[in-house]
Amino acid sequence: MRHDARQQRDFSPAERHSDAVVHIVGMAVIALAVPALIVLTMLTRDDGSALLAVSIYGTALAAMIFCSALYNLNPQAPLRWLFQRLDHCAIYFKIAATYTPFALLSGQGLALTIGLWGTALVGMALKLISPARWRWLGLALYLGMGWAGVVAGRDVFAALPMPAVVLMAAGGVLYTLGVVFYLWTRLPFHYTIWHIIVLTATLLFYAALVMFLLD
């Protein structure tokens, strides 16, 4: 039985090429954005914990786009089963890492950070065992982690400048909307649309962090 949503139908060359373009653009943007963010952190913050938190976030961004490219751009690869697991695990890594600099730099989110990383480790373990068996649980964990700040991170948001909060909220809405396209497997270019939304939402969170560092 084929559990991979992408294998429920054949993708046209145009769909594969468009998805490749999104990944290539994403890798180029992140390759520039991560070093710039680290330099900005060094210029605006004088403590090692800030640099560590931002470095973890930057590593997660790179892991997300690289693992996604490995999996999505190599449909016939012998190690595709491994690439799929890495791709799914990188999503948990990225969600937890995205909250980390906001939570730690605000001085208000230690419990939230611990909870998110604990959940991420559970999710990654499930994905390593079987990416498809707990698919719906995995989606619930993704969304639950993404919106955890609304429930458990009020103190974190209170410490952020309002433009950063607005950008984070917009990014969260986009991520949630993207799940619709991820699941809409009969829609032409649904995976390309999904990845465009993910990249856009990622950049919104990145912009929010930049605003926080400059505040």
C-alpha positions as CSV (number, residue, x, y, z in Angstrom):
1,M,0.0,0.0,0.0
2,R,1.3,3.4,-0.9
3,H,1.0,5.7,2.1
4,D,2.9,8.7,0.6
5,A,0.3,11.4,-0.3
6,R,2.5,12.4,-3.3
7,Q,2.2,8.9,-4.8
8,Q,-1.6,8.8,-5.0
9,R,-1.3,10.2,-8.5
10,D,1.5,10.8,-11.0
11,F,2.9,14.3,-11.0
12,S,3.4,16.1,-14.4
13,P,6.8,17.4,-15.4
14,A,5.5,21.0,-14.9
15,E,4.5,20.2,-11.4
16,R,7.8,18.6,-10.6
17,H,9.7,21.5,-12.2
18,S,7.7,24.1,-10.3
19,D,8.3,22.4,-7.0
20,A,12.0,22.2,-7.9
21,V,12.1,26.0,-8.5
22,V,10.5,26.7,-5.1
23,H,13.0,24.5,-3.4
24,I,16.0,26.1,-5.2
25,V,14.7,29.6,-4.4
26,G,14.1,28.6,-0.8
27,M,17.6,27.1,-0.4
28,A,19.2,30.3,-1.9
29,V,17.1,32.6,0.3
30,I,17.9,30.6,3.5
31,A,21.6,30.4,2.6
32,L,21.7,34.2,2.7
33,A,19.2,34.8,5.5
34,V,20.7,32.5,8.1
35,P,24.2,34.1,8.2
36,A,22.7,37.6,8.0
37,L,20.6,36.7,11.1
38,I,23.5,35.4,13.0
39,V,25.5,38.6,12.2
40,L,22.6,40.7,13.3
41,T,22.3,38.8,16.6
42,M,26.0,39.4,17.3
43,L,25.6,43.1,16.6
44,T,22.4,43.6,18.7
45,R,22.8,41.1,21.5
46,D,25.8,40.7,23.7
47,D,25.0,37.3,25.4
48,G,25.9,33.9,24.2
49,S,22.4,32.4,24.9
50,A,20.9,34.7,22.2
51,L,23.5,33.6,19.7
52,L,22.9,30.0,20.6
53,A,19.1,30.3,20.3
54,V,19.4,32.0,16.9
55,S,21.9,29.5,15.7
56,I,19.6,26.7,16.5
57,Y,16.8,28.4,14.6
58,G,19.1,29.0,11.6
59,T,20.2,25.4,11.7
60,A,16.5,24.3,11.7
61,L,15.7,26.5,8.7
62,A,18.6,25.0,6.7
63,A,17.6,21.5,7.8
64,M,14.0,22.0,6.8
65,I,14.7,23.2,3.2
66,F,17.6,20.8,2.6
67,C,15.7,17.7,3.8
68,S,12.6,18.8,1.9
69,A,14.7,19.1,-1.3
70,L,16.3,15.7,-0.7
71,Y,12.9,14.0,-0.4
72,N,10.7,16.0,-2.9
73,L,13.3,16.4,-5.7
74,N,14.5,12.7,-5.7
75,P,11.3,10.6,-6.3
76,Q,13.3,7.6,-7.6
77,A,16.2,7.7,-5.1
78,P,17.1,4.4,-3.4
79,L,17.2,6.2,-0.1
80,R,13.9,7.9,-0.5
81,W,12.5,6.1,2.6
82,L,15.3,7.8,4.6
83,F,14.8,11.2,3.0
84,Q,11.1,11.0,3.8
85,R,11.8,10.4,7.5
86,L,14.4,13.2,7.6
87,D,11.9,15.6,5.8
88,H,9.2,14.9,8.4
89,C,11.5,15.1,11.4
90,A,12.9,18.4,10.1
91,I,9.4,19.9,10.4
92,Y,9.3,19.2,14.1
93,F,12.8,20.5,14.5
94,K,11.9,23.7,12.7
95,I,8.7,24.4,14.7
96,A,10.4,24.0,18.0
97,A,13.5,25.9,16.9
98,T,11.3,28.8,15.6
99,Y,9.8,29.4,19.0
100,T,13.2,29.0,20.8
101,P,14.7,32.5,20.2
102,F,11.4,34.3,20.9
103,A,10.9,32.4,24.1
104,L,14.4,32.5,25.4
105,L,15.3,36.1,24.4
106,S,12.0,37.4,25.9
107,G,12.9,35.7,29.2
108,Q,9.4,34.5,29.5
109,G,9.2,31.1,27.7
110,L,11.4,28.5,29.3
111,A,8.5,26.2,30.1
112,L,7.1,26.7,26.6
113,T,10.5,25.9,25.0
114,I,10.9,22.7,27.1
115,G,7.4,21.6,26.2
116,L,7.8,22.2,22.5
117,W,11.2,20.4,22.3
118,G,9.7,17.5,24.2
119,T,6.8,17.2,21.8
120,A,9.2,17.6,18.9
121,L,11.3,14.6,20.1
122,V,8.1,12.5,20.4
123,G,7.0,13.5,16.9
124,M,10.4,12.8,15.5
125,A,10.5,9.4,17.1
126,L,7.1,8.5,15.6
127,K,8.2,9.7,12.1
128,L,11.5,7.7,12.3
129,I,9.5,4.6,13.1
130,S,6.9,5.1,10.4
131,P,6.2,8.3,8.5
132,A,2.8,7.1,7.4
133,R,1.3,5.1,10.2
134,W,0.6,8.0,12.5
135,R,0.0,10.6,9.7
136,W,-3.0,12.3,11.3
137,L,-1.4,12.3,14.7
138,G,1.7,13.9,13.1
139,L,-0.4,16.6,11.5
140,A,-2.1,17.3,14.8
141,L,1.2,17.6,16.5
142,Y,2.5,19.9,13.8
143,L,-0.5,22.2,14.2
144,G,-0.6,21.9,18.0
145,M,3.0,22.9,18.3
146,G,2.6,25.7,15.9
147,W,-0.3,27.2,17.8
148,A,1.0,26.4,21.3
149,G,2.2,29.9,21.7
150,V,-1.4,31.2,21.6
151,V,-2.3,29.1,24.6
152,A,0.9,28.9,26.6
153,G,3.0,31.7,25.3
154,R,1.1,34.8,26.2
155,D,4.0,36.2,28.3
156,V,6.3,35.7,25.3
157,F,4.0,37.6,23.0
158,A,3.6,40.3,25.5
159,A,7.3,40.9,25.4
160,L,7.5,41.2,21.6
161,P,6.9,44.3,19.5
162,M,3.4,44.4,18.0
163,P,4.6,44.2,14.4
164,A,6.5,40.9,15.3
165,V,3.3,39.5,16.8
166,V,1.3,40.4,13.8
167,L,3.9,38.7,11.5
168,M,3.9,35.6,13.6
169,A,0.1,35.4,13.6
170,A,0.1,35.8,9.8
171,G,2.7,33.1,9.5
172,G,0.6,30.8,11.7
173,V,-2.5,31.3,9.6
174,L,-0.5,30.6,6.4
175,Y,0.9,27.4,7.8
176,T,-2.6,26.2,8.8
177,L,-4.0,27.2,5.4
178,G,-1.1,25.3,3.7
179,V,-2.2,22.1,5.3
180,V,-5.4,22.3,3.2
181,F,-3.3,22.3,0.0
182,Y,-1.0,19.6,1.4
183,L,-4.0,17.3,1.8
184,W,-5.7,18.3,-1.4
185,T,-3.9,15.8,-3.5
186,R,-6.1,15.9,-6.5
187,L,-5.5,19.6,-7.0
188,P,-2.9,20.3,-9.7
189,F,0.3,21.8,-8.3
190,H,-0.9,21.2,-4.8
191,Y,2.5,20.4,-3.5
192,T,4.1,23.4,-5.2
193,I,1.4,25.6,-3.6
194,W,2.0,23.9,-0.2
195,H,5.7,24.6,-0.4
196,I,5.2,28.2,-1.5
197,I,3.0,28.8,1.5
198,V,5.5,27.1,3.8
199,L,8.4,29.3,2.5
200,T,6.3,32.5,2.7
201,A,5.2,31.7,6.3
202,T,8.8,30.9,7.2
203,L,9.9,34.3,5.9
204,L,7.2,36.0,8.0
205,F,8.5,34.4,11.2
206,Y,12.1,35.3,10.1
207,A,11.0,38.9,9.7
208,A,9.3,38.8,13.1
209,L,12.6,37.7,14.7
210,V,14.5,40.4,12.9
211,M,12.1,43.0,14.3
212,F,12.5,41.5,17.7
213,L,16.3,41.7,17.5
214,L,16.1,45.3,16.3
215,D,13.6,46.4,18.9
